[in-house]
Amino acid sequence: MFMWYNVVQFIKTITYFSIQGVSCSSFDVISDSLGNNRADQYPLAMTLVGGTQVENKLGVMKISNINQTKLPKEEDDDEDEEESESDSEDEDETECNVELVAVHHPGGVNRIKVTKFSDKVIAASWSEKGKVYVWDLTLPINAVNNHHVMKSYIQNSESPQPIFSFAGHLSEGFAMEWSPLVPGMLVTGDCKSRIHLWKHLEGGTWHVDQRPYIGHAASVEDLEWSPIDVNVMASCSVDKTVRIWDIRALSNKACMLTRHNAHDSDVNVISWDKTGNFILSGGDDGKLRVWDLRMFPEGDPICTFKYHTAPITSVEWHPTDHSVFAASGADDQLTQWDLAVERDDIQEEEKELSPEILALPPQLLFMHQGQKEIKELHWHKQMPGVLISTALNGFDVFRTLSV
């Protein structure tokens, strides 16, 4: 069996654990039937799907029995043996359970995204071999939730085959996104600047428009659908632009708005907030910028943050708090931000802080370090405040006091 982890350990903050040894290039959160707004309902459980570029596999993973992190107790020489045994039992009770099954994937996984329609969880994956695959994750999800299905899956060396694939891109790519408003509608972008639109048709078939959307002059790095308009999407590129598209237009005329020089170098990632008014972008210049689409593309970004010291690798708005977002960078840092925060007059207790601390943007709520080469982060939409990130040395999951 493909084992995707070595050890689970608890560290700090309200909720924090690390699954070390996981080398995951991309992942997504699978929604479940356990309810929404359950960040305070411990123990927590979640299901993820990820892909590797080393072992050419997808992995569906269920993590359960996630408890609040306990602060270290002060040492007490008078503590009796009976109390120590009780503490040991408590530690056993707080250990996470991890179930994982693998799915063979043609080539390394550049990016993976999931959606749900027709009562099924469907994943799309970008392969380093230049193809895009669509998967039905029903069997792997059943396996991580049912011991008997898991046993059969392992004994029979099962691995679902893709239900559809597309080889029409001119090269490999990383950009892809499912529409949040139209079930089964997908958009994919490649390193040769081409964007293709997918639609799931009645009867279970798929249609991919062979005429690509043309406008970018270099690799399409990320794609996002408008959360309020079914026909509008956004893209960013190595050509330093952020573009807005209307898919109802002809493919060579669909680009409605273009912000040139959105960053000083490659624009790596974008995220569209749920109100539909703001797009967050992160670039190779290490900058985070927020764009008000009501002033786009001529207007300047409403804010620019230059805290990260290396390229931005992932950004995402909080699923319910429209002023909060998270970002990660190649400087091995993950940060949380709140645009609603303003700097007040310095209080007496803050006067003792170092100039370096006082120089930090007041909107910077939290800095997380310890991971190496952070690739991607996602909020868990059913557990507001819970963040998950993947890096070269593993997965981290945490919830802070700030959000």
GUKOL-912475 format. One record per residue (C-alpha): x, y, z; residue in three letters. Coordinates in pm, 1 decimal, padded with zeros to 6 digits, m for minus. Layout:
N
((X, Y, Z), 'ALA')
...
This chain:
403
((00000.0, 00000.0, 00000.0), 'MET')
((00117.2, 00351.6, m00082.0), 'PHE')
((00197.4, 00501.0, 00260.8), 'MET')
((00195.3, 00875.9, 00247.2), 'TRP')
((00303.9, 00958.0, 00599.6), 'TYR')
((00540.1, 00851.5, 00876.2), 'ASN')
((00425.5, 01002.0, 01201.3), 'VAL')
((00160.6, 01236.0, 01334.4), 'VAL')
((00265.1, 01479.2, 01605.8), 'GLN')
((00095.1, 01760.2, 01796.5), 'PHE')
((00275.8, 02085.7, 01856.4), 'ILE')
((00110.0, 02418.9, 01947.9), 'LYS')
((m00164.9, 02680.0, 01899.9), 'THR')
((m00534.8, 02595.8, 01937.0), 'ILE')
((m00525.4, 02310.7, 01690.2), 'THR')
((m00205.9, 02197.1, 01527.9), 'TYR')
((m00068.8, 01873.4, 01393.0), 'PHE')
((00184.2, 01776.0, 01133.1), 'SER')
((00188.5, 01471.4, 00908.2), 'ILE')
((00555.4, 01439.9, 00832.3), 'GLN')
((00710.3, 01263.0, 00536.6), 'GLY')
((00430.8, 01356.0, 00294.3), 'VAL')
((00561.0, 01487.6, m00035.8), 'SER')
((00251.8, 01637.8, m00194.5), 'CYS')
((00268.9, 01883.1, m00483.6), 'SER')
((m00100.0, 01973.6, m00475.0), 'SER')
((m00410.8, 01886.6, m00273.3), 'PHE')
((m00774.1, 01980.9, m00222.9), 'ASP')
((m01032.5, 01941.1, 00052.0), 'VAL')
((m01320.2, 01698.6, m00002.3), 'ILE')
((m01646.5, 01819.0, 00147.2), 'SER')
((m01824.5, 01567.8, 00371.6), 'ASP')
((m02160.7, 01510.5, 00537.4), 'SER')
((m02046.0, 01591.6, 00892.1), 'LEU')
((m02193.6, 01942.0, 00885.5), 'GLY')
((m02072.8, 02299.8, 00852.8), 'ASN')
((m01930.8, 02550.5, 01102.0), 'ASN')
((m01779.5, 02276.5, 01313.7), 'ARG')
((m01436.8, 02424.3, 01393.9), 'ALA')
((m01513.6, 02414.1, 01767.1), 'ASP')
((m01669.4, 02066.9, 01767.9), 'GLN')
((m01376.7, 01850.4, 01874.7), 'TYR')
((m01255.9, 01601.4, 01777.7), 'PRO')
((m01241.6, 01717.0, 01415.1), 'LEU')
((m01223.5, 01501.5, 01102.8), 'ALA')
((m01144.7, 01584.1, 00741.8), 'MET')
((m01088.9, 01416.4, 00406.6), 'THR')
((m00827.9, 01532.9, 00155.6), 'LEU')
((m00707.0, 01431.4, m00188.3), 'VAL')
((m00356.7, 01507.0, m00303.7), 'GLY')
((m00108.4, 01422.9, m00573.6), 'GLY')
((00262.5, 01352.5, m00583.5), 'THR')
((00521.3, 01431.9, m00847.9), 'GLN')
((00759.6, 01166.7, m00717.7), 'VAL')
((00548.7, 00850.1, m00698.6), 'GLU')
((00293.0, 00939.1, m00971.5), 'ASN')
((m00005.7, 00880.0, m00747.5), 'LYS')
((m00317.9, 01039.8, m00612.3), 'LEU')
((m00399.1, 00977.1, m00248.9), 'GLY')
((m00731.8, 01005.3, m00067.8), 'VAL')
((m00669.3, 01057.2, 00303.1), 'MET')
((m00907.7, 01074.8, 00598.2), 'LYS')
((m00775.1, 01228.8, 00919.8), 'ILE')
((m00992.5, 01187.4, 01229.1), 'SER')
((m00973.3, 01237.0, 01605.0), 'ASN')
((m00815.3, 01581.7, 01567.2), 'ILE')
((m00818.2, 01743.9, 01911.2), 'ASN')
((m00716.9, 02076.8, 02053.3), 'GLN')
((m00348.2, 02108.1, 02124.9), 'THR')
((m00270.1, 02081.7, 02494.3), 'LYS')
((m00015.9, 02320.3, 02637.4), 'LEU')
((00285.4, 02155.7, 02805.2), 'PRO')
((00231.6, 02103.8, 03176.9), 'LYS')
((00474.8, 02245.0, 03427.7), 'GLU')
((00700.1, 01982.2, 03577.6), 'GLU')
((00602.7, 01879.0, 03926.5), 'ASP')
((00838.4, 01658.1, 04124.2), 'ASP')
((00557.0, 01560.5, 04360.4), 'ASP')
((00336.8, 01426.6, 04080.9), 'GLU')
((00240.1, 01071.7, 04170.8), 'ASP')
((00258.4, 00766.4, 03949.2), 'GLU')
((m00118.0, 00736.6, 03912.6), 'GLU')
((m00143.7, 01087.3, 03763.9), 'GLU')
((00135.9, 01010.6, 03514.9), 'SER')
((m00048.9, 00702.1, 03393.1), 'GLU')
((m00362.5, 00912.7, 03347.8), 'SER')
((m00169.4, 01166.9, 03139.6), 'ASP')
((m00031.6, 00884.4, 02924.9), 'SER')
((m00382.2, 00756.3, 02860.1), 'GLU')
((m00495.8, 01108.0, 02766.1), 'ASP')
((m00212.7, 01130.7, 02512.6), 'GLU')
((m00321.3, 00804.2, 02351.8), 'ASP')
((m00678.0, 00933.1, 02326.8), 'GLU')
((m00563.9, 01246.5, 02140.6), 'THR')
((m00362.4, 01064.6, 01874.2), 'GLU')
((m00493.0, 01127.2, 01521.8), 'CYS')
((m00618.0, 00845.8, 01304.7), 'ASN')
((m00505.4, 00853.1, 00941.0), 'VAL')
((m00648.9, 00631.9, 00668.1), 'GLU')
((m00508.6, 00660.0, 00316.3), 'LEU')
((m00552.8, 00485.8, m00018.1), 'VAL')
((m00357.6, 00545.3, m00339.4), 'ALA')
((m00470.3, 00580.7, m00699.6), 'VAL')
((m00218.4, 00527.7, m00979.7), 'HIS')
((m00169.7, 00841.8, m01188.4), 'HIS')
((m00011.4, 00871.1, m01536.5), 'PRO')
((00289.2, 01091.1, m01463.1), 'GLY')
((00353.6, 01333.5, m01180.7), 'GLY')
((00064.7, 01544.0, m01051.4), 'VAL')
((00105.2, 01916.8, m01114.5), 'ASN')
((m00230.9, 02021.7, m00971.4), 'ARG')
((m00550.3, 01860.2, m00844.1), 'ILE')
((m00895.8, 02011.3, m00786.4), 'LYS')
((m01218.5, 01850.2, m00665.8), 'VAL')
((m01586.5, 01926.0, m00711.9), 'THR')
((m01914.0, 01753.8, m00632.4), 'LYS')
((m02204.4, 01688.4, m00867.4), 'PHE')
((m02444.3, 01402.0, m00941.9), 'SER')
((m02385.5, 01292.8, m00578.7), 'ASP')
((m02022.9, 01210.7, m00658.2), 'LYS')
((m01687.6, 01363.2, m00573.5), 'VAL')
((m01504.3, 01427.5, m00899.3), 'ILE')
((m01138.1, 01529.0, m00925.8), 'ALA')
((m00945.0, 01682.5, m01213.1), 'ALA')
((m00566.8, 01643.5, m01226.5), 'SER')
((m00295.7, 01803.8, m01438.8), 'TRP')
((m00024.5, 01556.7, m01537.5), 'SER')
((00335.6, 01650.2, m01606.6), 'GLU')
((00289.6, 01454.5, m01931.0), 'LYS')
((00060.9, 01726.3, m02067.8), 'GLY')
((m00275.9, 01557.3, m02016.6), 'LYS')
((m00566.6, 01645.5, m01789.8), 'VAL')
((m00756.0, 01359.2, m01623.6), 'TYR')
((m01096.7, 01336.5, m01455.7), 'VAL')
((m01153.6, 01087.7, m01172.8), 'TRP')
((m01451.9, 00948.7, m00983.3), 'ASP')
((m01331.5, 00926.1, m00621.5), 'LEU')
((m01628.1, 00723.2, m00491.1), 'THR')
((m01432.5, 00402.0, m00429.2), 'LEU')
((m01127.1, 00560.1, m00256.0), 'PRO')
((m01356.0, 00770.0, m00033.3), 'ILE')
((m01558.4, 00461.6, 00061.2), 'ASN')
((m01233.9, 00279.8, 00140.3), 'ALA')
((m01109.2, 00539.0, 00391.3), 'VAL')
((m01451.7, 00537.8, 00558.5), 'ASN')
((m01516.1, 00162.9, 00568.2), 'ASN')
((m01274.3, m00098.6, 00701.1), 'HIS')
((m01413.1, m00377.9, 00482.2), 'HIS')
((m01389.5, m00170.9, 00163.3), 'VAL')
((m01035.8, m00070.2, 00262.0), 'MET')
((m00935.6, m00432.8, 00314.7), 'LYS')
((m01069.8, m00532.2, m00027.5), 'SER')
((m00904.6, m00228.8, m00190.2), 'TYR')
((m00564.2, m00331.3, m00054.6), 'ILE')
((m00594.1, m00706.5, m00107.0), 'GLN')
((m00708.8, m00667.6, m00466.8), 'ASN')
((m00462.8, m00385.1, m00545.7), 'SER')
((m00752.1, m00174.3, m00667.5), 'GLU')
((m00703.3, 00162.9, m00835.3), 'SER')
((m00981.0, 00345.2, m01025.8), 'PRO')
((m00913.1, 00443.5, m01384.9), 'GLN')
((m00975.4, 00800.5, m01506.4), 'PRO')
((m01325.9, 00847.5, m01642.4), 'ILE')
((m01206.4, 01101.7, m01901.2), 'PHE')
((m00883.1, 01255.2, m02028.2), 'SER')
((m00788.7, 01543.9, m02256.5), 'PHE')
((m00466.6, 01562.2, m02455.4), 'ALA')
((m00544.4, 01879.8, m02650.9), 'GLY')
((m00317.4, 02115.7, m02456.5), 'HIS')
((00009.7, 02207.4, m02627.3), 'LEU')
((00212.3, 02136.6, m02312.4), 'SER')
((00178.4, 02054.1, m01946.5), 'GLU')
((00020.7, 02307.9, m01715.5), 'GLY')
((m00071.3, 02394.9, m01359.0), 'PHE')
((m00382.9, 02613.4, m01384.3), 'ALA')
((m00727.4, 02460.1, m01336.8), 'MET')
((m01051.1, 02543.2, m01156.7), 'GLU')
((m01403.1, 02399.0, m01127.9), 'TRP')
((m01690.4, 02644.8, m01152.4), 'SER')
((m01859.4, 02700.4, m00814.0), 'PRO')
((m02186.3, 02791.3, m00990.7), 'LEU')
((m02216.2, 02544.2, m01281.0), 'VAL')
((m02175.6, 02175.6, m01187.4), 'PRO')
((m01921.7, 01998.6, m01406.2), 'GLY')
((m01774.8, 02308.1, m01572.1), 'MET')
((m01395.0, 02321.5, m01564.1), 'LEU')
((m01127.0, 02547.5, m01706.9), 'VAL')
((m00762.7, 02447.1, m01759.5), 'THR')
((m00457.8, 02649.5, m01863.7), 'GLY')
((m00116.1, 02536.1, m01987.9), 'ASP')
((00241.7, 02660.4, m02005.8), 'CYS')
((00192.5, 02761.1, m02372.0), 'LYS')
((m00059.5, 03033.8, m02274.3), 'SER')
((m00371.0, 02837.9, m02384.9), 'ARG')
((m00693.2, 02803.2, m02182.6), 'ILE')
((m00958.5, 02537.4, m02255.4), 'HIS')
((m01317.1, 02520.7, m02131.5), 'LEU')
((m01473.2, 02189.5, m02024.0), 'TRP')
((m01840.0, 02101.6, m01973.4), 'LYS')
((m02004.0, 01788.0, m01840.1), 'HIS')
((m02295.5, 01697.5, m02064.5), 'LEU')
((m02612.1, 01502.3, m01999.6), 'GLU')
((m02553.7, 01131.2, m02025.9), 'GLY')
((m02218.1, 01150.1, m01851.2), 'GLY')
((m02006.7, 01262.9, m02146.5), 'THR')
((m01756.2, 01548.8, m02146.7), 'TRP')
((m01699.1, 01821.3, m02402.2), 'HIS')
((m01375.8, 02022.0, m02419.2), 'VAL')
((m01377.2, 02319.3, m02653.9), 'ASP')
((m01088.7, 02267.1, m02894.8), 'GLN')
((m01064.3, 02643.1, m02955.2), 'ARG')
((m00849.7, 02779.8, m02673.1), 'PRO')
((m00899.7, 03120.0, m02515.7), 'TYR')
((m00611.1, 03330.3, m02642.6), 'ILE')
((m00468.5, 03643.4, m02483.9), 'GLY')
((m00177.2, 03560.6, m02259.1), 'HIS')
((00176.0, 03583.1, m02398.0), 'ALA')
((00325.4, 03324.7, m02161.6), 'ALA')
((00235.2, 03039.8, m01924.4), 'SER')
((m00105.9, 03055.2, m01755.2), 'VAL')
((m00025.7, 03003.8, m01387.7), 'GLU')
((m00366.8, 03013.5, m01217.4), 'ASP')
((m00739.4, 03038.5, m01295.0), 'LEU')
((m01041.1, 03144.7, m01087.3), 'GLU')
((m01413.5, 03158.0, m01162.1), 'TRP')
((m01624.6, 03453.2, m01057.0), 'SER')
((m01829.6, 03356.2, m00749.3), 'PRO')
((m02129.2, 03560.1, m00875.4), 'ILE')
((m02127.4, 03537.3, m01257.7), 'ASP')
((m02136.1, 03197.3, m01430.9), 'VAL')
((m01975.6, 03334.1, m01747.7), 'ASN')
((m01676.6, 03517.8, m01604.1), 'VAL')
((m01333.7, 03389.3, m01504.7), 'MET')
((m00994.4, 03536.5, m01417.6), 'ALA')
((m00641.7, 03425.9, m01502.2), 'SER')
((m00284.6, 03522.5, m01421.5), 'CYS')
((00035.3, 03456.4, m01607.6), 'SER')
((00411.7, 03468.3, m01635.8), 'VAL')
((00347.7, 03765.1, m01869.2), 'ASP')
((00280.2, 03973.8, m01550.9), 'LYS')
((m00088.7, 04021.9, m01629.6), 'THR')
((m00417.5, 03948.1, m01456.0), 'VAL')
((m00701.9, 03907.2, m01704.8), 'ARG')
((m01082.0, 03886.6, m01684.1), 'ILE')
((m01265.9, 03674.1, m01943.6), 'TRP')
((m01626.3, 03634.7, m02061.9), 'ASP')
((m01670.9, 03280.2, m02193.4), 'ILE')
((m01975.9, 03378.3, m02401.4), 'ARG')
((m01750.1, 03563.4, m02647.0), 'ALA')
((m01542.2, 03408.4, m02923.4), 'LEU')
((m01227.0, 03249.3, m02788.1), 'SER')
((m00999.5, 03513.5, m02940.0), 'ASN')
((m01216.4, 03801.1, m02814.2), 'LYS')
((m01318.3, 03670.2, m02471.6), 'ALA')
((m01057.0, 03867.3, m02275.3), 'CYS')
((m01250.2, 04171.8, m02150.2), 'MET')
((m01002.5, 04335.5, m01912.4), 'LEU')
((m00625.3, 04314.8, m01877.1), 'THR')
((m00410.2, 04455.2, m01600.3), 'ARG')
((m00059.3, 04480.1, m01741.3), 'HIS')
((00235.8, 04471.5, m01500.0), 'ASN')
((00012.6, 04353.0, m01217.2), 'ALA')
((00338.7, 04246.3, m01050.5), 'HIS')
((00704.5, 04318.1, m01113.0), 'ASP')
((00751.4, 03963.3, m01244.8), 'SER')
((00548.1, 03642.2, m01291.9), 'ASP')
((00199.6, 03643.0, m01137.6), 'VAL')
((00180.7, 03297.6, m00978.6), 'ASN')
((m00154.8, 03272.6, m00801.9), 'VAL')
((m00490.0, 03448.2, m00768.4), 'ILE')
((m00799.6, 03411.0, m00549.3), 'SER')
((m01142.7, 03568.3, m00601.4), 'TRP')
((m01327.0, 03669.4, m00283.8), 'ASP')
((m01684.7, 03547.7, m00231.4), 'LYS')
((m01840.1, 03895.1, m00274.2), 'THR')
((m01708.3, 03905.4, m00630.2), 'GLY')
((m01548.1, 04247.2, m00579.0), 'ASN')
((m01185.7, 04165.2, m00503.0), 'PHE')
((m00907.9, 03955.0, m00652.2), 'ILE')
((m00597.9, 03870.2, m00450.4), 'LEU')
((m00275.8, 03805.0, m00641.0), 'SER')
((00070.4, 03681.5, m00548.0), 'GLY')
((00382.2, 03705.6, m00761.0), 'GLY')
((00743.3, 03604.6, m00800.6), 'ASP')
((00826.0, 03947.6, m00656.2), 'ASP')
((00703.1, 03825.0, m00316.1), 'GLY')
((00422.6, 04081.3, m00315.0), 'LYS')
((00058.0, 04029.3, m00225.9), 'LEU')
((m00186.0, 04263.7, m00396.9), 'ARG')
((m00562.1, 04313.6, m00365.8), 'VAL')
((m00749.0, 04447.3, m00669.4), 'TRP')
((m01091.7, 04612.6, m00656.2), 'ASP')
((m01266.9, 04497.7, m00972.9), 'LEU')
((m01486.3, 04806.5, m00968.0), 'ARG')
((m01170.8, 05003.8, m01055.5), 'MET')
((m01004.7, 04734.1, m01267.4), 'PHE')
((m00784.0, 04744.8, m01468.7), 'PRO')
((m00680.9, 05113.2, m01456.6), 'GLU')
((m00692.1, 05155.6, m01079.8), 'GLY')
((m00400.7, 05073.8, m00853.3), 'ASP')
((m00430.7, 04780.2, m00614.7), 'PRO')
((m00612.2, 04885.0, m00297.7), 'ILE')
((m00323.4, 04740.7, m00098.2), 'CYS')
((00018.1, 04585.7, m00153.4), 'THR')
((00203.4, 04385.2, 00110.9), 'PHE')
((00573.5, 04310.1, 00077.5), 'LYS')
((00643.4, 04088.4, 00375.5), 'TYR')
((00740.5, 03759.3, 00207.0), 'HIS')
((01100.3, 03753.6, 00086.3), 'THR')
((01055.3, 03499.4, m00193.9), 'ALA')
((00792.1, 03412.0, m00460.4), 'PRO')
((00434.0, 03364.2, m00342.4), 'ILE')
((00325.2, 03003.0, m00394.2), 'THR')
((m00040.4, 03003.3, m00281.4), 'SER')
((m00315.3, 03246.9, m00177.3), 'VAL')
((m00674.8, 03198.9, m00067.6), 'GLU')
((m00948.2, 03413.2, 00083.5), 'TRP')
((m01117.6, 03292.7, 00402.1), 'HIS')
((m01443.1, 03113.7, 00308.7), 'PRO')
((m01666.9, 03332.4, 00529.2), 'THR')
((m01468.3, 03635.6, 00650.7), 'ASP')
((m01426.2, 03851.3, 00342.0), 'HIS')
((m01143.9, 04062.6, 00483.1), 'SER')
((m00919.4, 03769.1, 00578.5), 'VAL')
((m00684.7, 03571.8, 00353.2), 'PHE')
((m00385.6, 03340.8, 00381.8), 'ALA')
((m00069.3, 03322.9, 00173.4), 'ALA')
((00243.4, 03109.4, 00150.7), 'SER')
((00581.6, 03174.7, m00001.4), 'GLY')
((00902.8, 03010.6, m00109.3), 'ALA')
((01054.9, 03173.2, 00199.8), 'ASP')
((00901.2, 02882.9, 00399.0), 'ASP')
((00641.1, 03102.1, 00565.1), 'GLN')
((00262.4, 03090.9, 00575.4), 'LEU')
((00084.0, 03410.8, 00676.5), 'THR')
((m00268.1, 03517.8, 00771.5), 'GLN')
((m00390.7, 03870.2, 00695.5), 'TRP')
((m00693.5, 04081.4, 00785.1), 'ASP')
((m00761.3, 04390.7, 00573.4), 'LEU')
((m01003.9, 04523.3, 00835.1), 'ALA')
((m00723.8, 04581.7, 01088.1), 'VAL')
((m00579.4, 04931.1, 01124.3), 'GLU')
((m00289.5, 05047.5, 01335.1), 'ARG')
((m00403.3, 05227.8, 01650.0), 'ASP')
((m00188.4, 05456.6, 01856.2), 'ASP')
((00093.0, 05259.1, 02017.1), 'ILE')
((m00013.6, 05138.2, 02359.4), 'GLN')
((00216.4, 05150.8, 02661.9), 'GLU')
((00281.0, 04774.7, 02654.4), 'GLU')
((00381.2, 04796.0, 02285.9), 'GLU')
((00654.5, 05052.0, 02344.4), 'LYS')
((00885.6, 04775.0, 02459.7), 'GLU')
((00856.5, 04590.3, 02127.8), 'LEU')
((01147.7, 04595.2, 01886.6), 'SER')
((01141.9, 04830.2, 01586.7), 'PRO')
((01130.7, 04522.1, 01360.5), 'GLU')
((00806.5, 04403.9, 01520.5), 'ILE')
((00651.3, 04750.6, 01512.1), 'LEU')
((00741.6, 04778.3, 01142.8), 'ALA')
((00528.4, 04476.0, 01049.4), 'LEU')
((00200.3, 04555.1, 00871.7), 'PRO')
((m00084.3, 04569.1, 01126.3), 'PRO')
((m00290.2, 04351.8, 00891.1), 'GLN')
((m00046.7, 04062.6, 00941.9), 'LEU')
((m00223.4, 03843.3, 01198.4), 'LEU')
((m00011.8, 03530.4, 01211.4), 'PHE')
((00311.1, 03381.5, 01077.7), 'MET')
((00361.3, 03006.2, 01055.2), 'HIS')
((00706.9, 02859.6, 01002.2), 'GLN')
((00864.7, 02515.3, 01007.0), 'GLY')
((00762.3, 02375.5, 00669.8), 'GLN')
((01004.9, 02357.5, 00379.0), 'LYS')
((00904.2, 02457.0, 00025.6), 'GLU')
((00534.9, 02522.6, 00093.9), 'ILE')
((00342.3, 02436.5, m00221.7), 'LYS')
((m00023.7, 02501.7, m00150.2), 'GLU')
((m00271.9, 02599.6, 00121.7), 'LEU')
((m00648.0, 02573.6, 00159.9), 'HIS')
((m00903.3, 02677.7, 00419.7), 'TRP')
((m01146.8, 02404.7, 00519.8), 'HIS')
((m01482.6, 02553.5, 00418.0), 'LYS')
((m01677.9, 02339.9, 00667.0), 'GLN')
((m01446.2, 02434.3, 00952.9), 'MET')
((m01390.4, 02811.5, 00927.2), 'PRO')
((m01051.5, 02912.1, 01063.1), 'GLY')
((m00888.0, 02575.1, 00994.1), 'VAL')
((m00595.8, 02598.7, 00750.0), 'LEU')
((m00418.5, 02311.3, 00575.7), 'ILE')
((m00086.3, 02343.3, 00394.6), 'SER')
((00137.0, 02101.5, 00209.4), 'THR')
((00514.0, 02125.9, 00174.1), 'ALA')
((00818.9, 01919.0, 00093.2), 'LEU')
((00833.6, 01785.6, 00450.4), 'ASN')
((00464.2, 01721.5, 00507.4), 'GLY')
((00115.1, 01848.3, 00581.1), 'PHE')
((00037.9, 02097.0, 00857.9), 'ASP')
((m00314.0, 02161.1, 00986.7), 'VAL')
((m00388.0, 02436.9, 01235.4), 'PHE')
((m00637.0, 02687.1, 01366.9), 'ARG')
((m00511.2, 03004.5, 01533.0), 'THR')
((m00651.4, 03246.2, 01784.6), 'LEU')
((m00655.1, 03521.7, 01523.1), 'SER')
((m00929.1, 03380.1, 01298.2), 'VAL')
